[in-house]
């Protein structure tokens, strides 16, 4: 499932929750979709952090900073 359809389904379930409520199956689906979405966000953020090169000054130039996850 691509991210756009994932977000669309999460939003659809949110609208239904506000109007009529969700069944047990829909609540489980919503939880699963939210977890998939959050894992995707975390993964993308870690990739961005891993690609950052820290340059302080001339004596430290080229040294890549290591960040803990």
N, C-alpha and C positions, 0 to 999 in steps of 0.2 A: 504494500500500500504506500503510495507516495505521500509526501507531507501535506500537500494541498487537500487531498481527499481525506486524510486523517483528521486534519483540523476541521474540515467541513462536517465530518461525522460527529466529532466532539461537540461542535456548535449546535448541530441538529439535536443531539441528546440534551444539551443544556437548555435549549428552547422548549423541548418537550417536558423536561423536568419542571420548568417554571409554569407551564400551562396545565398539564394533566398528571405529571408524575411519571416515574419510570418503574418498569417491572424489575424483578430480581435479575433476569437475564440482561436487561439493558444497563442496570447498575454495574454488573460484572463487566460488560463490554466497555462501559465508560471508564472504569478503573484500568482495564487493560490498555485501552487506547491512550489514556493519560500517561501511563507508565512508558509506553512506546515513545510518545512525544517527548517526555522529559529525558529519556535516555538519548534520544536523537540530539536534543539541545545540549546535553552534557558532553556528548561525543564531539560535536562541532566546536564547542567552547574549548575543550582540551586540545583539539587539533590547532586551533588558533593560538593557544598559549604555547604549544610545543614549537610553533613556527616562529616565535618571537626571538630575535637575537638582541641581547642586551649589550649596548656599547656605552661605556662609561666615559673613558678618556683615552689618550694615546697609549698609555702603558697597559690598559686593559682591553684595547681594541682587538676584536676578533675572538675574544673569549665568549663562548656562548653560555648564558646562564641556564642552570638546571633548576626547574621548578618541581616541587613535590606535588603530587596529585592526591 
